[in-house]
Amino acid sequence: MNPNLVTMSGDTSVEDAMHLMRERRISSVVVQPAPDEEEGMGIMTQRDVISRVVSATRQPKQVRISEVATRPLITVPEDTSLLDCAEQMGSENIRRMVVIDTQGRPIGIISDTDIFASVEQFGLPE
């Protein structure tokens, strides 16, 4: 799990989020709902930007991240095993999940890259 979770307000422009993502060398941000939204948290990934902004020829500075975020946010408890994470990612067809603590607060993110690296370095858990 990467504990360096970045959370942004849904009111943030995609352009500002893209700059932050590039500066921090991250591929996603957790999106807090904008004050005028009823939907819960979501996630905006580089893939969302490509498919929902760039491919749609929308100007990143004119689009709010809440408009392109994937929802609902898929989360897993912090004590979820690596194998269970991999299974859930496969069944949900997603590449990352937000890890939450016992109070339901986001504390990190686990990606397919994290799982791949762990298995490559340590082998498959027993």
FIKESE-272188 format. One line per field, with one value per residue (C-alpha): residue number from 1; x, y, z negated. Coordinates in steps of 0.02 Angstrom, whole numbers, plus 50000, padded with zeros to 5 digits. Layout:
% FIKESE-272188
drenmar = [NUM;...]
X = [X;...]
Y = [Y;...]
Z = [Z;...]
This chain:
% FIKESE-272188
drenmar = [1;2;3;4;5;6;7;8;9;10;11;12;13;14;15;16;17;18;19;20;21;22;23;24;25;26;27;28;29;30;31;32;33;34;35;36;37;38;39;40;41;42;43;44;45;46;47;48;49;50;51;52;53;54;55;56;57;58;59;60;61;62;63;64;65;66;67;68;69;70;71;72;73;74;75;76;77;78;79;80;81;82;83;84;85;86;87;88;89;90;91;92;93;94;95;96;97;98;99;100;101;102;103;104;105;106;107;108;109;110;111;112;113;114;115;116;117;118;119;120;121;122;123;124;125;126]
X = [50000;50058;50021;50045;49862;49819;49642;49571;49406;49289;49287;49471;49501;49570;49713;49765;49749;49855;49993;49991;49990;50140;50236;50207;50228;50062;49933;49774;49692;49546;49406;49305;49129;49105;48991;48848;48860;48768;48883;49017;49203;49278;49446;49518;49656;49765;49656;49500;49585;49633;49462;49345;49439;49574;49483;49324;49421;49371;49485;49561;49551;49363;49321;49303;49380;49213;49146;49270;49300;49255;49121;49082;49251;49303;49382;49459;49493;49675;49686;49636;49759;49859;49770;49598;49647;49704;49544;49434;49530;49509;49324;49290;49407;49499;49682;49680;49580;49581;49629;49525;49553;49429;49336;49316;49445;49559;49737;49819;49798;49844;49871;49901;50080;50099;50035;50147;50301;50262;50239;50394;50500;50429;50334;50153;50090;50049]
Y = [50000;50175;50282;50445;50464;50631;50695;50843;50937;50895;51080;51071;51089;50940;51052;51088;50904;50854;50973;50904;50724;50756;50850;50711;50573;50492;50418;50453;50566;50532;50655;50728;50777;50960;51055;51051;50864;50723;50584;50514;50506;50448;50426;50516;50424;50466;50346;50449;50608;50526;50449;50581;50742;50725;50602;50704;50863;50951;51087;51025;51199;51203;51031;50994;50832;50780;50774;50640;50544;50361;50324;50239;50231;50050;50028;49888;49876;49895;49713;49643;49515;49541;49394;49463;49632;49550;49448;49601;49705;49566;49544;49732;49759;49901;49943;50024;50029;50147;50070;50128;50119;50051;50219;50215;50351;50334;50296;50237;50162;49991;49966;49824;49888;49869;49690;49648;49719;49628;49459;49485;49529;49412;49280;49232;49231;49060]
Z = [50000;50037;49884;49981;50027;50109;50084;50178;50178;50321;50365;50419;50604;50697;50753;50572;50526;50676;50622;50445;50506;50618;50482;50355;50484;50443;50559;50461;50332;50215;50250;50107;50162;50208;50088;50215;50246;50164;50227;50113;50138;50302;50385;50535;50626;50774;50872;50826;50887;51052;51085;51013;51048;51180;51294;51275;51323;51163;51093;50928;50850;50881;50808;50623;50562;50489;50668;50722;50561;50556;50427;50314;50232;50206;50035;49933;49746;49696;49642;49813;49880;50038;50119;50073;50146;50307;50319;50291;50418;50545;50514;50515;50665;50577;50553;50380;50219;50073;49905;49758;49570;49442;49441;49631;49663;49816;49763;49924;50094;50162;50347;50465;50476;50287;50293;50441;50353;50190;50276;50382;50230;50097;50195;50180;50000;49928]
